[in-house]
Amino acid sequence: MSTVCVCGGCGRTIDNDFIYCPWCGQAKMKTDEKSAIDAVFKNLERKQAEDRVRRLASLGKKLDDLEQDLNILALSAEMAK
């Protein structure tokens, strides 16, 4: 079983024998455990933040659509009086 390390560029685990990361192409990989763990968690935090922004944007659009429907409904009720 070969050892693995974490790429400092993309945070993915790769075989320790690789000179270049097959995912991002970065030449130097971080091999000490603290740096490797930091790279993984930094990548995870970045992905979580991106997902959070994407979900908030989606919820904002849904809220805007609901508000528009409510305005149409209120206008229809007002015109029916």
MOPAC internal coordinates of N, CA, C and O (Angstrom, degrees):
PM7 1SCF
backbone

  N    0.0000 0     0.00 0     0.00 0    0    0    0
  C    1.4541 1     0.00 0     0.00 0    1    0    0
  C    1.5282 1   108.80 1     0.00 0    2    1    0
  O    1.2310 1   120.88 1   -52.82 1    3    2    1
  N    1.3085 1   115.92 1   127.18 1    3    2    1
  C    1.4612 1   119.28 1  -178.39 1    5    3    2
  C    1.5207 1   110.50 1   -86.25 1    6    5    3
  O    1.2310 1   121.35 1   -22.64 1    7    6    5
  N    1.3047 1   115.02 1   157.36 1    7    6    5
  C    1.4543 1   119.83 1   178.41 1    9    7    6
  C    1.5228 1   109.56 1   -84.03 1   10    9    7
  O    1.2310 1   121.38 1   -23.23 1   11   10    9
  N    1.2985 1   114.96 1   156.77 1   11   10    9
  C    1.4562 1   120.23 1   179.69 1   13   11   10
  C    1.5187 1   109.25 1  -123.28 1   14   13   11
  O    1.2310 1   121.40 1   -19.29 1   15   14   13
  N    1.3200 1   114.93 1   160.71 1   15   14   13
  C    1.4497 1   121.01 1   174.24 1   17   15   14
  C    1.5219 1   107.42 1  -136.75 1   18   17   15
  O    1.2310 1   120.70 1    -3.93 1   19   18   17
  N    1.2854 1   116.26 1   176.07 1   19   18   17
  C    1.4565 1   121.76 1  -179.03 1   21   19   18
  C    1.5191 1   108.59 1  -110.59 1   22   21   19
  O    1.2310 1   120.64 1   -48.59 1   23   22   21
  N    1.3169 1   116.38 1   131.41 1   23   22   21
  C    1.4535 1   121.28 1   179.43 1   25   23   22
  C    1.5241 1   109.30 1   -70.34 1   26   25   23
  O    1.2310 1   120.53 1   -46.50 1   27   26   25
  N    1.3049 1   116.60 1   133.50 1   27   26   25
  C    1.4602 1   121.47 1   178.34 1   29   27   26
  C    1.5167 1   112.69 1   -73.68 1   30   29   27
  O    1.2310 1   120.17 1   162.95 1   31   30   29
  N    1.3244 1   117.29 1   -17.05 1   31   30   29
  C    1.4601 1   120.93 1  -179.13 1   33   31   30
  C    1.5115 1   113.05 1   -85.23 1   34   33   31
  O    1.2310 1   120.77 1   129.24 1   35   34   33
  N    1.3472 1   116.13 1   -50.76 1   35   34   33
  C    1.4650 1   119.00 1  -174.35 1   37   35   34
  C    1.5249 1   113.21 1  -113.16 1   38   37   35
  O    1.2310 1   119.69 1   167.21 1   39   38   37
  N    1.3227 1   118.20 1   -12.79 1   39   38   37
  C    1.4583 1   121.11 1   176.85 1   41   39   38
  C    1.5183 1   114.75 1    83.48 1   42   41   39
  O    1.2310 1   119.76 1  -174.38 1   43   42   41
  N    1.3222 1   118.07 1     5.62 1   43   42   41
  C    1.4602 1   120.52 1   179.79 1   45   43   42
  C    1.5224 1   110.24 1   -85.69 1   46   45   43
  O    1.2310 1   121.10 1   -28.15 1   47   46   45
  N    1.3242 1   115.50 1   151.85 1   47   46   45
  C    1.4615 1   119.40 1   176.75 1   49   47   46
  C    1.5208 1   108.49 1   -81.04 1   50   49   47
  O    1.2310 1   121.40 1   -41.81 1   51   50   49
  N    1.3356 1   114.92 1   138.19 1   51   50   49
  C    1.4584 1   121.12 1   179.78 1   53   51   50
  C    1.5208 1   108.92 1  -138.79 1   54   53   51
  O    1.2310 1   121.08 1   -18.25 1   55   54   53
  N    1.3163 1   115.53 1   161.75 1   55   54   53
  C    1.4517 1   121.27 1   177.71 1   57   55   54
  C    1.5258 1   109.21 1   -63.10 1   58   57   55
  O    1.2310 1   120.42 1   -42.32 1   59   58   57
  N    1.2976 1   116.80 1   137.68 1   59   58   57
  C    1.4608 1   122.20 1  -176.58 1   61   59   58
  C    1.5254 1   112.68 1   -65.25 1   62   61   59
  O    1.2310 1   120.09 1   160.81 1   63   62   61
  N    1.3418 1   117.44 1   -19.19 1   63   62   61
  C    1.4576 1   121.45 1  -179.19 1   65   63   62
  C    1.5263 1   113.32 1   -77.10 1   66   65   63
  O    1.2310 1   119.95 1   162.22 1   67   66   65
  N    1.3313 1   117.70 1   -17.78 1   67   66   65
  C    1.4654 1   120.62 1  -179.12 1   69   67   66
  C    1.5208 1   110.64 1   -68.33 1   70   69   67
  O    1.2310 1   121.06 1   -40.43 1   71   70   69
  N    1.3191 1   115.58 1   139.57 1   71   70   69
  C    1.4611 1   121.37 1   174.72 1   73   71   70
  C    1.5244 1   109.32 1   -87.05 1   74   73   71
  O    1.2310 1   121.30 1   142.11 1   75   74   73
  N    1.3488 1   115.12 1   -37.89 1   75   74   73
  C    1.4610 1   121.44 1   178.68 1   77   75   74
  C    1.5316 1   108.87 1  -117.81 1   78   77   75
  O    1.2310 1   120.75 1   -33.46 1   79   78   77
  N    1.2943 1   116.18 1   146.54 1   79   78   77
  C    1.4618 1   120.65 1   176.42 1   81   79   78
  C    1.5322 1   108.61 1   -69.42 1   82   81   79
  O    1.2310 1   119.78 1   -52.93 1   83   82   81
  N    1.3394 1   118.03 1   127.07 1   83   82   81
  C    1.4654 1   119.34 1   179.75 1   85   83   82
  C    1.5303 1   112.88 1   -71.22 1   86   85   83
  O    1.2310 1   120.04 1   165.63 1   87   86   85
  N    1.3209 1   117.53 1   -14.37 1   87   86   85
  C    1.4662 1   121.09 1  -178.18 1   89   87   86
  C    1.5276 1   111.69 1   -90.02 1   90   89   87
  O    1.2310 1   120.06 1   133.69 1   91   90   89
  N    1.3301 1   117.49 1   -46.31 1   91   90   89
  C    1.4758 1   119.37 1  -174.65 1   93   91   90
  C    1.5269 1   113.20 1  -119.16 1   94   93   91
  O    1.2310 1   120.00 1   166.29 1   95   94   93
  N    1.3287 1   117.60 1   -13.71 1   95   94   93
  C    1.4552 1   120.88 1   176.80 1   97   95   94
  C    1.5150 1   115.49 1    86.66 1   98   97   95
  O    1.2310 1   119.88 1  -177.03 1   99   98   97
  N    1.3116 1   117.83 1     2.97 1   99   98   97
  C    1.4637 1   119.77 1  -179.46 1  101   99   98
  C    1.5246 1   109.79 1   -66.83 1  102  101   99
  O    1.2310 1   120.63 1   -42.87 1  103  102  101
  N    1.3251 1   116.40 1   137.13 1  103  102  101
  C    1.4598 1   121.07 1  -174.09 1  105  103  102
  C    1.5240 1   112.91 1   -78.89 1  106  105  103
  O    1.2310 1   119.49 1   135.80 1  107  106  105
  N    1.2962 1   118.59 1   -44.20 1  107  106  105
  C    1.4633 1   120.23 1  -175.80 1  109  107  106
  C    1.5200 1   109.59 1   -97.13 1  110  109  107
  O    1.2310 1   121.43 1   -48.43 1  111  110  109
  N    1.3361 1   114.86 1   131.57 1  111  110  109
  C    1.4391 1   120.83 1   177.17 1  113  111  110
  C    1.5199 1   109.57 1  -112.38 1  114  113  111
  O    1.2310 1   120.96 1   -34.64 1  115  114  113
  N    1.3102 1   115.77 1   145.36 1  115  114  113
  C    1.4630 1   120.40 1   176.74 1  117  115  114
  C    1.5214 1   107.91 1   -80.09 1  118  117  115
  O    1.2310 1   120.68 1   -50.85 1  119  118  117
  N    1.3336 1   116.30 1   129.15 1  119  118  117
  C    1.4547 1   119.01 1  -176.57 1  121  119  118
  C    1.5209 1   113.22 1  -111.21 1  122  121  119
  O    1.2310 1   119.25 1   159.83 1  123  122  121
  N    1.3202 1   119.03 1   -20.17 1  123  122  121
  C    1.4557 1   117.24 1  -179.77 1  125  123  122
  C    1.5289 1   109.13 1   -76.46 1  126  125  123
  O    1.2310 1   121.06 1   -32.44 1  127  126  125
  N    1.3214 1   115.58 1   147.56 1  127  126  125
  C    1.4630 1   121.50 1  -171.24 1  129  127  126
  C    1.5193 1   113.83 1   -60.59 1  130  129  127
  O    1.2310 1   119.31 1   137.12 1  131  130  129
  N    1.3115 1   118.92 1   -42.88 1  131  130  129
  C    1.4665 1   121.07 1  -177.64 1  133  131  130
  C    1.5133 1   110.66 1   -62.64 1  134  133  131
  O    1.2310 1   120.08 1   134.00 1  135  134  133
  N    1.3060 1   117.44 1   -46.00 1  135  134  133
  C    1.4600 1   120.97 1   179.09 1  137  135  134
  C    1.5166 1   111.12 1   -64.99 1  138  137  135
  O    1.2310 1   120.62 1   141.39 1  139  138  137
  N    1.3262 1   116.43 1   -38.61 1  139  138  137
  C    1.4543 1   120.42 1   179.90 1  141  139  138
  C    1.5273 1   110.91 1   -64.68 1  142  141  139
  O    1.2310 1   120.81 1   135.20 1  143  142  141
  N    1.3094 1   116.05 1   -44.80 1  143  142  141
  C    1.4644 1   120.18 1   179.22 1  145  143  142
  C    1.5177 1   110.36 1   -65.77 1  146  145  143
  O    1.2310 1   120.04 1   138.48 1  147  146  145
  N    1.3158 1   117.53 1   -41.52 1  147  146  145
  C    1.4672 1   120.87 1   177.68 1  149  147  146
  C    1.5241 1   111.08 1   -60.27 1  150  149  147
  O    1.2310 1   120.00 1   138.64 1  151  150  149
  N    1.3310 1   117.61 1   -41.36 1  151  150  149
  C    1.4604 1   121.23 1  -179.96 1  153  151  150
  C    1.5225 1   111.05 1   -64.79 1  154  153  151
  O    1.2310 1   120.53 1   138.87 1  155  154  153
  N    1.3230 1   116.59 1   -41.13 1  155  154  153
  C    1.4674 1   120.19 1   179.16 1  157  155  154
  C    1.5232 1   110.49 1   -64.33 1  158  157  155
  O    1.2310 1   120.06 1   133.46 1  159  158  157
  N    1.3343 1   117.48 1   -46.54 1  159  158  157
  C    1.4590 1   120.04 1  -178.68 1  161  159  158
  C    1.5281 1   111.76 1   -68.95 1  162  161  159
  O    1.2310 1   119.95 1   145.73 1  163  162  161
  N    1.3060 1   117.69 1   -34.27 1  163  162  161
  C    1.4678 1   120.48 1   176.99 1  165  163  162
  C    1.5270 1   109.95 1   -64.17 1  166  165  163
  O    1.2310 1   120.63 1   137.14 1  167  166  165
  N    1.3320 1   116.40 1   -42.86 1  167  166  165
  C    1.4555 1   121.23 1   177.47 1  169  167  166
  C    1.5296 1   110.60 1   -64.01 1  170  169  167
  O    1.2310 1   120.03 1   138.02 1  171  170  169
  N    1.3178 1   117.55 1   -41.98 1  171  170  169
  C    1.4619 1   122.13 1   178.37 1  173  171  170
  C    1.5226 1   111.10 1   -63.27 1  174  173  171
  O    1.2310 1   120.10 1   135.15 1  175  174  173
  N    1.3205 1   117.41 1   -44.85 1  175  174  173
  C    1.4637 1   121.01 1   178.69 1  177  175  174
  C    1.5254 1   111.25 1   -62.47 1  178  177  175
  O    1.2310 1   120.25 1   141.01 1  179  178  177
  N    1.3301 1   117.14 1   -38.99 1  179  178  177
  C    1.4663 1   120.95 1   178.39 1  181  179  178
  C    1.5249 1   110.48 1   -63.84 1  182  181  179
  O    1.2310 1   120.61 1   135.44 1  183  182  181
  N    1.3344 1   116.45 1   -44.56 1  183  182  181
  C    1.4620 1   120.46 1   179.58 1  185  183  182
  C    1.5274 1   111.21 1   -65.34 1  186  185  183
  O    1.2310 1   120.21 1   141.16 1  187  186  185
  N    1.3311 1   117.21 1   -38.84 1  187  186  185
  C    1.4620 1   120.27 1   177.88 1  189  187  186
  C    1.5240 1   110.87 1   -64.82 1  190  189  187
  O    1.2310 1   120.20 1   139.09 1  191  190  189
  N    1.3246 1   117.23 1   -40.91 1  191  190  189
  C    1.4635 1   120.79 1   179.14 1  193  191  190
  C    1.5230 1   110.51 1   -65.14 1  194  193  191
  O    1.2310 1   119.99 1   138.05 1  195  194  193
  N    1.3357 1   117.62 1   -41.95 1  195  194  193
  C    1.4583 1   121.06 1   177.63 1  197  195  194
  C    1.5248 1   110.65 1   -62.37 1  198  197  195
  O    1.2310 1   120.38 1   137.57 1  199  198  197
  N    1.3299 1   116.88 1   -42.43 1  199  198  197
  C    1.4599 1   120.87 1   178.95 1  201  199  198
  C    1.5262 1   110.83 1   -65.12 1  202  201  199
  O    1.2310 1   120.54 1   139.78 1  203  202  201
  N    1.3178 1   116.56 1   -40.22 1  203  202  201
  C    1.4662 1   121.16 1   178.73 1  205  203  202
  C    1.5310 1   110.74 1   -60.99 1  206  205  203
  O    1.2310 1   120.57 1   135.49 1  207  206  205
  N    1.3263 1   116.51 1   -44.51 1  207  206  205
  C    1.4668 1   121.19 1   179.22 1  209  207  206
  C    1.5258 1   110.16 1   -63.68 1  210  209  207
  O    1.2310 1   120.53 1   137.33 1  211  210  209
  N    1.3323 1   116.60 1   -42.67 1  211  210  209
  C    1.4651 1   121.11 1   179.68 1  213  211  210
  C    1.5309 1   110.96 1   -63.26 1  214  213  211
  O    1.2310 1   120.25 1   135.58 1  215  214  213
  N    1.3211 1   117.12 1   -44.42 1  215  214  213
  C    1.4663 1   120.44 1   179.46 1  217  215  214
  C    1.5188 1   111.56 1   -66.09 1  218  217  215
  O    1.2310 1   120.11 1   139.73 1  219  218  217
  N    1.3382 1   117.40 1   -40.27 1  219  218  217
  C    1.4690 1   120.18 1   177.64 1  221  219  218
  C    1.5268 1   111.51 1   -63.34 1  222  221  219
  O    1.2310 1   120.20 1   140.31 1  223  222  221
  N    1.3157 1   117.22 1   -39.69 1  223  222  221
  C    1.4651 1   120.89 1   177.86 1  225  223  222
  C    1.5266 1   110.38 1   -64.02 1  226  225  223
  O    1.2310 1   120.59 1   138.62 1  227  226  225
  N    1.3205 1   116.49 1   -41.38 1  227  226  225
  C    1.4564 1   120.96 1   178.52 1  229  227  226
  C    1.5299 1   111.08 1   -64.39 1  230  229  227
  O    1.2310 1   120.46 1   135.91 1  231  230  229
  N    1.3202 1   116.73 1   -44.09 1  231  230  229
  C    1.4638 1   120.30 1   178.07 1  233  231  230
  C    1.5236 1   111.52 1   -65.38 1  234  233  231
  O    1.2310 1   120.11 1   143.13 1  235  234  233
  N    1.3302 1   117.39 1   -36.87 1  235  234  233
  C    1.4592 1   121.10 1   177.26 1  237  235  234
  C    1.5128 1   111.49 1   -62.62 1  238  237  235
  O    1.2310 1   120.25 1   138.67 1  239  238  237
  N    1.3433 1   117.13 1   -41.33 1  239  238  237
  C    1.4674 1   121.01 1   178.42 1  241  239  238
  C    1.5233 1   110.35 1   -65.08 1  242  241  239
  O    1.2310 1   120.39 1   136.43 1  243  242  241
  N    1.3263 1   116.87 1   -43.57 1  243  242  241
  C    1.4669 1   120.22 1   178.46 1  245  243  242
  C    1.5287 1   110.99 1   -61.75 1  246  245  243
  O    1.2310 1   120.48 1   139.46 1  247  246  245
  N    1.3247 1   116.69 1   -40.54 1  247  246  245
  C    1.4588 1   121.20 1   178.70 1  249  247  246
  C    1.5288 1   110.95 1   -64.40 1  250  249  247
  O    1.2310 1   120.46 1   138.15 1  251  250  249
  N    1.3276 1   116.73 1   -41.85 1  251  250  249
  C    1.4645 1   120.73 1   177.01 1  253  251  250
  C    1.5282 1   111.13 1   -61.94 1  254  253  251
  O    1.2310 1   120.53 1   138.03 1  255  254  253
  N    1.3432 1   116.58 1   -41.97 1  255  254  253
  C    1.4666 1   120.60 1   178.47 1  257  255  254
  C    1.5318 1   111.06 1   -63.66 1  258  257  255
  O    1.2310 1   120.40 1   138.12 1  259  258  257
  N    1.3347 1   116.84 1   -41.88 1  259  258  257
  C    1.4682 1   120.62 1   178.35 1  261  259  258
  C    1.5246 1   111.20 1   -65.18 1  262  261  259
  O    1.2310 1   120.52 1   140.54 1  263  262  261
  N    1.3162 1   116.62 1   -39.46 1  263  262  261
  C    1.4538 1   120.42 1   178.95 1  265  263  262
  C    1.5268 1   110.71 1   -64.89 1  266  265  263
  O    1.2310 1   120.47 1   140.49 1  267  266  265
  N    1.3041 1   116.71 1   -39.51 1  267  266  265
  C    1.4621 1   120.53 1   177.81 1  269  267  266
  C    1.5346 1   110.24 1   -64.91 1  270  269  267
  O    1.2310 1   119.82 1   136.68 1  271  270  269
  N    1.3327 1   117.94 1   -43.32 1  271  270  269
  C    1.4599 1   121.62 1   177.41 1  273  271  270
  C    1.5252 1   111.08 1   -61.73 1  274  273  271
  O    1.2310 1   120.42 1   139.35 1  275  274  273
  N    1.3282 1   116.81 1   -40.65 1  275  274  273
  C    1.4563 1   121.12 1   179.12 1  277  275  274
  C    1.5296 1   110.94 1   -65.37 1  278  277  275
  O    1.2310 1   119.97 1   140.07 1  279  278  277
  N    1.3222 1   117.65 1   -39.93 1  279  278  277
  C    1.4621 1   121.08 1   177.71 1  281  279  278
  C    1.5279 1   110.97 1   -63.53 1  282  281  279
  O    1.2310 1   120.39 1   139.04 1  283  282  281
  N    1.3396 1   116.87 1   -40.96 1  283  282  281
  C    1.4610 1   120.94 1   177.77 1  285  283  282
  C    1.5202 1   110.33 1   -64.42 1  286  285  283
  O    1.2310 1   120.46 1   137.46 1  287  286  285
  N    1.3164 1   116.72 1   -42.54 1  287  286  285
  C    1.4616 1   121.45 1   179.24 1  289  287  286
  C    1.5257 1   110.73 1   -64.19 1  290  289  287
  O    1.2310 1   120.34 1   136.64 1  291  290  289
  N    1.3178 1   116.96 1   -43.36 1  291  290  289
  C    1.4711 1   120.26 1   179.43 1  293  291  290
  C    1.5275 1   110.50 1   -65.35 1  294  293  291
  O    1.2310 1   119.57 1   140.08 1  295  294  293
  N    1.3155 1   118.43 1   -39.92 1  295  294  293
  C    1.4615 1   121.98 1   177.87 1  297  295  294
  C    1.5190 1   110.92 1   -65.55 1  298  297  295
  O    1.2310 1   120.48 1   139.76 1  299  298  297
  N    1.3358 1   116.68 1   -40.24 1  299  298  297
  C    1.4672 1   120.54 1   177.71 1  301  299  298
  C    1.5169 1   111.05 1   -63.93 1  302  301  299
  O    1.2310 1   120.27 1   138.60 1  303  302  301
  N    1.3231 1   117.09 1   -41.40 1  303  302  301
  C    1.4687 1   120.95 1   178.93 1  305  303  302
  C    1.5101 1   110.71 1   -66.61 1  306  305  303
  O    1.2310 1   120.13 1   143.09 1  307  306  305
  N    1.3161 1   117.37 1   -36.91 1  307  306  305
  C    1.4610 1   122.35 1   179.13 1  309  307  306
  C    1.5224 1   110.79 1   -67.13 1  310  309  307
  O    1.2310 1   120.52 1   140.67 1  311  310  309
  N    1.3231 1   116.60 1   -39.33 1  311  310  309
  C    1.4712 1   121.06 1  -179.16 1  313  311  310
  C    1.5338 1   111.55 1   -73.61 1  314  313  311
  O    1.2310 1   120.23 1   154.95 1  315  314  313
  N    1.3437 1   117.16 1   -25.05 1  315  314  313
  C    1.4606 1   121.10 1  -179.91 1  317  315  314
  C    1.5214 1   112.06 1   -76.51 1  318  317  315
  O    1.2310 1   119.36 1   164.15 1  319  318  317
  N    1.3078 1   118.83 1   -15.85 1  319  318  317
  C    1.4751 1   122.35 1  -179.24 1  321  319  318
  C    1.4721 1   111.85 1   -70.38 1  322  321  319
  O    1.2310 1   120.10 1   180.00 1  323  322  321

